[in-house]
């Protein structure tokens, strides 16, 4: 039960805040609301938004599952995984949780046809493009050493590749 609470707290404090609380606040401030687009282009944007959002949720859930089962930790920086996770979505992208959140944010912007939501998605992307290499990756390199450095050489930080990385010394 304690482990479940650790994960729920991390989810509530981080991705839920970023993908629900902030977007709801932005929507209220900007007057955005969910409704069908008034022309075929708007409808196409909204349909792509649903697809982008679905990809984001899939990435997030799959990576969270790997953190729990293989990493033995949570997504929170204060309770990180104890083991290096390089399987599943981590074979395609180094930060599938953040990538998932970024996809969700852009999906929300498309679904709502909202420029302020798109600006929030870009701001979140830029914030993580600065934060992750400066504050998240150095401790990972110290903790996991050469295997992490090798992994970083082959797998991109945010944008998934089409070809999965086959780690030589780990089961895929």
DAGI-V579043 format. One record per residue. N is the residue number from 1. RES is the residue in one letter. SS is DSSP state (h for helix, s for strand, l for the rest). PHI is phi as a letter, one per 20 degrees, with the letter a starting at -180 (* if undefined). PSI is psi in degrees with one decimal (NA if undefined). Layout:
# DAGI-V579043
n & res & ss & phi & psi
N & RES & SS & PHI & PSI
N & RES & SS & PHI & PSI
This chain:
# DAGI-V579043
n & res & ss & phi & psi
1 & X & l & * & -38.1
2 & X & h & f & -40.1
3 & X & h & f & -41.9
4 & X & h & f & -43.0
5 & X & h & f & -38.3
6 & X & h & g & -45.4
7 & X & h & f & -42.6
8 & X & h & f & -39.8
9 & X & h & f & -44.0
10 & X & h & f & -41.7
11 & X & h & f & -43.7
12 & X & h & f & -38.7
13 & X & h & f & -29.1
14 & X & l & d & -82.2
15 & X & h & f & -34.8
16 & X & h & f & -42.5
17 & X & h & f & -45.8
18 & X & h & f & -39.9
19 & X & h & e & -13.6
20 & X & h & c & -58.5
21 & X & h & f & -53.4
22 & X & h & f & -47.5
23 & X & h & f & -37.1
24 & X & h & f & -43.1
25 & X & h & f & -46.1
26 & X & h & f & -44.6
27 & X & h & f & -42.4
28 & X & h & f & -41.9
29 & X & h & f & -33.8
30 & X & h & e & -6.3
31 & X & l & m & 17.3
32 & X & l & f & 144.5
33 & X & l & b & 157.2
34 & X & l & f & 125.2
35 & X & l & a & 159.0
36 & X & l & f & 139.0
37 & X & l & f & 155.1
38 & X & l & e & -1.9
39 & X & l & b & 167.7
40 & X & h & g & -35.9
41 & X & h & f & -43.5
42 & X & h & f & -42.0
43 & X & h & f & -39.4
44 & X & h & f & -40.7
45 & X & h & f & -41.7
46 & X & h & f & -40.0
47 & X & h & f & -41.2
48 & X & h & f & -32.8
49 & X & h & f & -40.6
50 & X & h & f & -43.6
51 & X & h & f & -45.0
52 & X & h & f & -43.0
53 & X & h & f & -42.3
54 & X & h & f & -42.4
55 & X & h & f & -43.0
56 & X & h & f & -45.6
57 & X & h & f & -41.2
58 & X & h & f & -47.8
59 & X & h & g & -47.1
60 & X & h & f & -50.8
61 & X & h & f & -43.3
62 & X & h & f & -39.8
63 & X & h & f & -37.2
64 & X & h & f & -42.1
65 & X & h & g & -42.6
66 & X & h & f & -39.1
67 & X & h & f & -41.0
68 & X & h & f & -52.3
69 & X & h & f & -39.1
70 & X & h & d & -39.0
71 & X & h & e & -22.9
72 & X & l & l & 40.9
73 & X & l & b & -168.7
74 & X & l & d & 179.0
75 & X & l & e & -8.4
76 & X & l & f & 138.2
77 & X & h & f & -25.8
78 & X & h & e & -6.3
79 & X & h & b & 60.4
80 & X & l & f & 166.0
81 & X & l & f & 146.4
82 & X & l & e & -21.4
83 & X & l & d & 145.9
84 & X & l & f & 125.4
85 & X & l & d & 120.1
86 & X & l & c & 16.0
87 & X & l & d & 175.3
88 & X & h & m & -135.0
89 & X & h & f & -18.8
90 & X & h & f & -12.0
91 & X & h & f & -18.2
92 & X & l & d & -27.9
93 & X & l & b & 140.0
94 & X & l & f & -29.8
95 & X & l & c & 65.0
96 & X & h & f & -26.5
97 & X & h & f & -48.2
98 & X & h & f & -41.3
99 & X & h & g & -42.7
100 & X & h & f & -44.2
101 & X & h & f & -41.1
102 & X & h & f & -44.5
103 & X & h & f & -43.2
104 & X & h & f & -45.4
105 & X & h & f & -44.1
106 & X & h & f & -35.2
107 & X & h & f & -41.7
108 & X & h & f & -42.3
109 & X & h & f & -43.7
110 & X & h & f & -43.0
111 & X & h & f & -40.3
112 & X & h & e & -6.6
113 & X & l & l & 49.5
114 & X & l & d & 116.0
115 & X & h & f & -42.5
116 & X & h & g & -35.7
117 & X & h & f & -39.2
118 & X & h & f & -38.1
119 & X & h & f & -40.0
120 & X & h & f & -42.2
121 & X & h & f & -43.9
122 & X & h & f & -43.2
123 & X & h & f & -42.7
124 & X & h & f & -42.2
125 & X & h & g & -48.3
126 & X & h & f & -41.1
127 & X & h & g & -44.7
128 & X & h & f & -30.0
129 & X & h & f & -24.6
130 & X & h & e & -49.0
131 & X & h & f & -48.6
132 & X & h & f & -49.8
133 & X & h & f & -30.0
134 & X & h & e & -38.1
135 & X & h & d & -22.8
136 & X & h & e & -42.0
137 & X & h & f & -39.3
138 & X & h & g & -44.6
139 & X & h & f & -33.7
140 & X & h & f & -40.7
141 & X & h & f & -41.2
142 & X & h & f & -40.2
143 & X & h & f & -41.7
144 & X & h & d & -10.3
145 & X & l & m & -137.5
146 & X & h & g & -41.0
147 & X & h & f & -37.0
148 & X & h & f & -41.6
149 & X & h & f & -41.6
150 & X & h & f & -43.7
151 & X & h & g & -46.4
152 & X & h & f & -30.6
153 & X & h & f & -26.4
154 & X & h & d & -17.5
155 & X & l & c & 129.7
156 & X & l & f & 157.2
157 & X & l & f & -51.1
158 & X & l & c & -36.8
159 & X & l & d & 115.8
160 & X & l & g & 146.9
161 & X & l & e & 162.7
162 & X & l & e & -28.4
163 & X & l & e & 123.9
164 & X & l & f & 147.9
165 & X & l & f & 125.7
166 & X & l & e & 95.0
167 & X & l & g & 130.5
168 & X & l & f & -39.7
169 & X & l & d & 11.2
170 & X & l & c & 150.1
171 & X & l & f & 142.8
172 & X & l & e & NA
